[in-house]
Amino acid sequence: MSDKGSTYLDKILAAKRAELAAPRATRSGALTDRELLELGARLPRPRDFIGALREGPRPGIIAEFKRASPSAGALREGADARQIAMLYAAGGATCMSVLCDKHFQGSLDDLRTVRQSVALPLLAKDFILEKTQIVEAKRVGADCVLLIVAALPAPQLRNLIEFSHSLEMQVLCETRDEAEIDRAMAAGAKLIGVNSRDLQTFELDPDRAAKLRKYVPKSFTYVAESGVRSIDDALRLRDSGADALLIGSYFMTAEHPGEALRELVMAL
Ligand SMILES: O=C(O)c1ccccc1NCC(=O)[C@H](O)[C@H](O)COP(=O)(O)O
């Protein structure tokens, strides 16, 4: 629990709201919904993030670029986004996730660098609360955005999913229990993530994604997020029916991230 009894997620979201309320260098901060839609529609067409996961080998690997995290601190200080992206692409990643939040020593510039370096479909891993962030993510080359169910009231969740889809962007809807899975599916999500890390306390429940798999029909794409610390963890999640694994720390702390990824892909 962080200061004043708020959770870590509350603290990160409060910082994001303050960031969004501050004057912005980009135009999107002052546009109407219609203008945002028109601006976003003029940007290059996104890649098919979900299609890559469903058409590639199962489980797909979403390899994450993450220099640091609130729970673990520094993972790979000063890591070069272009270098890691190229190692992930060569190592067999299906897609990439790029942490774009300052609490992870990340930024949208990192996503732009990754976009300019590899052809993999990209997930903007950020704390998205409003449409301008979706347009900004598309502007720097994201194909998919993260929406955290725990951070968004139902109407806002649906609104942001519909807006993303109107821009041909896909959404990874992140959940942590059966009720949130139901909310995500009711809101129109087609890509459902279960985070084994509790974002309020950082506790890891290595069985959460396997336990919740039965609540998501096969017509949806199911992503097990966080907590893979070995090939055995990956094999167990594969056997539990995950369509994709989102893995960050395991690769980012490896001496040779590309080799660690290649070894895991070969084992699956
Ligand atoms: O990773 C954290 O400490 C964290 C804290 C608060 C909100 C989100 C956080 N992580 C984002 C993620 O979910 C992970 O970066 C991603 O799932 C990969 O997890 P891992 O493979 O365990 O690094």
PDBQT file of the ligand as one rigid body, heavy atoms in Angstrom, charges set to zero:
ROOT
HETATM    1  O1  LIG A 301       4.988  -4.418 -13.118  1.00  0.00    +0.000 OA
HETATM    2  C1  LIG A 301       4.592  -3.675 -12.179  1.00  0.00    +0.000 C 
HETATM    3  O2  LIG A 301       5.229  -3.476 -11.132  1.00  0.00    +0.000 OA
HETATM    4  C2  LIG A 301       3.292  -2.950 -12.326  1.00  0.00    +0.000 A 
HETATM    5  C3  LIG A 301       2.831  -2.149 -11.282  1.00  0.00    +0.000 A 
HETATM    6  C4  LIG A 301       1.628  -1.464 -11.442  1.00  0.00    +0.000 A 
HETATM    7  C5  LIG A 301       0.899  -1.557 -12.622  1.00  0.00    +0.000 A 
HETATM    8  C6  LIG A 301       1.355  -2.361 -13.674  1.00  0.00    +0.000 A 
HETATM    9  C7  LIG A 301       2.552  -3.043 -13.520  1.00  0.00    +0.000 A 
HETATM   10  N1  LIG A 301       3.083  -3.828 -14.541  1.00  0.00    +0.000 N 
HETATM   11  C8  LIG A 301       2.543  -3.839 -15.860  1.00  0.00    +0.000 C 
HETATM   12  C9  LIG A 301       2.365  -5.246 -16.218  1.00  0.00    +0.000 C 
HETATM   13  O3  LIG A 301       1.306  -5.732 -16.122  1.00  0.00    +0.000 OA
HETATM   14  C10 LIG A 301       3.612  -6.002 -16.566  1.00  0.00    +0.000 C 
HETATM   15  O4  LIG A 301       4.598  -5.102 -17.020  1.00  0.00    +0.000 OA
HETATM   16  C11 LIG A 301       3.413  -7.048 -17.668  1.00  0.00    +0.000 C 
HETATM   17  O5  LIG A 301       2.240  -7.794 -17.453  1.00  0.00    +0.000 OA
HETATM   18  C12 LIG A 301       4.632  -7.981 -17.687  1.00  0.00    +0.000 C 
HETATM   19  O6  LIG A 301       4.772  -8.529 -16.385  1.00  0.00    +0.000 OA
HETATM   20  P1  LIG A 301       6.159  -9.298 -16.006  1.00  0.00    +0.000 P 
HETATM   21  O7  LIG A 301       6.396 -10.313 -17.104  1.00  0.00    +0.000 OA
HETATM   22  O8  LIG A 301       5.893  -9.932 -14.662  1.00  0.00    +0.000 OA
HETATM   23  O9  LIG A 301       7.222  -8.252 -15.969  1.00  0.00    +0.000 OA
ENDROOT
TORSDOF 0
